[in-house]
């Protein structure tokens, strides 16, 4: 189990004083979401857009302004909408396909395919949707 801990600290007379502490249990999709963002942000050519229900990435300075990859965290999985063809077309982004990720291994398989531009069009992921 993983936790996220946020503290607000004030320095009084040169000593730190904790004003508040917030502890949140991270769900599996939180962890997958963070790992996915790290994988995408290794590439400098993507622009991050945060929305209420999802996070989208698009290529910087692209005139079409369409998302290239979208991350949608859910309670027990991470939905990734991308150009990698699967059996499910995204309802939110009809030009992208959905992949449901439930484990770190599936996430690594996804990004191994996603990082290989020549393989995206012919890829058939071994991930169950």
C-alpha positions as CSV (number, residue, x, y, z in Angstrom):
1,X,0.0,0.0,0.0
2,X,1.3,3.5,-0.9
3,X,0.5,6.8,0.8
4,X,0.8,10.4,-0.2
5,X,1.7,12.7,2.7
6,X,1.3,16.5,2.5
7,X,2.4,18.7,5.4
8,X,2.1,22.5,5.9
9,X,5.1,23.7,8.0
10,X,5.8,27.1,9.4
11,X,9.1,28.2,10.8
12,X,8.7,29.7,14.3
13,X,11.8,31.0,16.1
14,X,14.0,29.1,13.7
15,X,12.2,25.8,14.3
16,X,9.8,24.0,12.0
17,X,6.2,23.6,13.3
18,X,3.8,21.3,11.6
19,X,0.5,23.1,11.0
20,X,-1.4,20.3,9.3
21,X,-0.8,16.9,7.8
22,X,-2.9,15.2,5.1
23,X,-2.4,11.5,4.4
24,X,-4.1,9.9,1.4
25,X,-4.0,6.2,0.4
26,X,-3.0,6.0,-3.2
27,X,-5.2,3.7,-5.3
28,X,-3.6,1.5,-8.0
29,X,-4.7,3.9,-10.7
30,X,-3.0,6.8,-8.9
31,X,0.3,4.9,-9.0
32,X,-0.3,3.9,-12.7
33,X,-1.2,7.5,-13.6
34,X,2.0,8.8,-12.0
35,X,4.1,6.3,-13.8
36,X,2.4,7.0,-17.1
37,X,3.0,10.7,-16.8
38,X,6.6,10.1,-16.0
39,X,6.9,8.0,-19.2
40,X,5.3,10.6,-21.4
41,X,7.2,13.5,-19.8
42,X,10.5,11.9,-20.8
43,X,9.7,13.3,-24.2
44,X,10.2,17.1,-24.5
45,X,7.9,17.5,-27.5
46,X,4.6,17.0,-25.6
47,X,2.5,19.7,-24.0
48,X,0.5,18.7,-20.9
49,X,-3.2,19.8,-20.5
50,X,-5.0,19.0,-17.3
51,X,-8.8,18.8,-17.3
52,X,-11.2,17.7,-14.5
53,X,-11.6,14.1,-15.6
54,X,-8.5,13.5,-17.6
55,X,-5.0,14.6,-18.6
56,X,-4.1,15.1,-22.2
57,X,-0.9,15.4,-24.1
58,X,-0.4,16.9,-27.5
59,X,2.6,17.6,-29.6
60,X,3.9,21.1,-29.0
61,X,3.4,23.6,-31.8
62,X,1.0,21.3,-33.7
63,X,-1.7,23.3,-35.6
64,X,-4.3,20.5,-35.2
65,X,-4.3,20.8,-31.4
66,X,-5.6,17.2,-31.1
67,X,-4.5,15.1,-28.2
68,X,-1.9,12.4,-29.0
69,X,-2.4,10.5,-25.7
70,X,-5.0,10.9,-22.9
71,X,-4.8,9.5,-19.3
72,X,-8.1,8.8,-17.5
73,X,-7.5,7.5,-14.0
74,X,-10.3,5.3,-12.6
75,X,-10.6,3.6,-9.2
76,X,-8.9,0.3,-10.1
77,X,-7.3,1.0,-13.5
78,X,-5.9,3.6,-15.8
79,X,-7.6,4.2,-19.2
80,X,-5.1,5.4,-21.9
81,X,-6.5,6.8,-25.1
82,X,-3.9,6.7,-27.8
83,X,-3.2,6.0,-31.5
84,X,-2.4,2.4,-30.7
85,X,-5.3,0.4,-32.2
86,X,-7.3,-1.8,-29.9
87,X,-10.8,-3.2,-30.0
88,X,-12.3,-0.1,-28.3
89,X,-12.6,3.3,-29.9
90,X,-12.7,6.1,-27.3
91,X,-16.1,7.8,-26.9
92,X,-14.5,11.1,-25.7
93,X,-11.8,11.1,-28.4
94,X,-13.2,9.3,-31.5
95,X,-9.8,9.5,-33.3
96,X,-8.1,7.5,-30.5
97,X,-8.4,4.0,-29.1
98,X,-8.8,3.0,-25.4
99,X,-6.5,0.6,-23.5
100,X,-7.3,-0.4,-19.9
101,X,-4.2,-0.7,-17.8
102,X,-4.4,-2.6,-14.5
103,X,-0.8,-3.4,-13.7
104,X,2.7,-1.9,-14.0
105,X,3.7,-4.7,-16.4
106,X,0.8,-3.8,-18.7
107,X,1.9,-0.1,-18.5
108,X,5.5,-1.0,-19.5
109,X,4.2,-3.1,-22.4
110,X,2.0,-0.2,-23.5
111,X,4.8,2.3,-23.5
112,X,7.2,-0.1,-25.2
113,X,4.8,-0.1,-28.1
114,X,4.0,3.6,-27.8
115,X,7.7,4.6,-27.9
116,X,8.2,2.7,-31.2
117,X,6.5,4.9,-33.8
118,X,6.9,2.4,-36.6
119,X,5.1,-0.2,-34.6
120,X,2.1,1.8,-33.5
121,X,0.1,1.3,-36.7
122,X,0.6,-2.5,-36.7
123,X,0.6,-3.1,-33.0
124,X,-1.8,-5.4,-31.3
125,X,-1.4,-5.1,-27.6
126,X,-1.6,-8.2,-25.4
127,X,-3.6,-6.1,-22.9
128,X,-7.2,-7.1,-22.2
129,X,-9.7,-4.2,-22.5
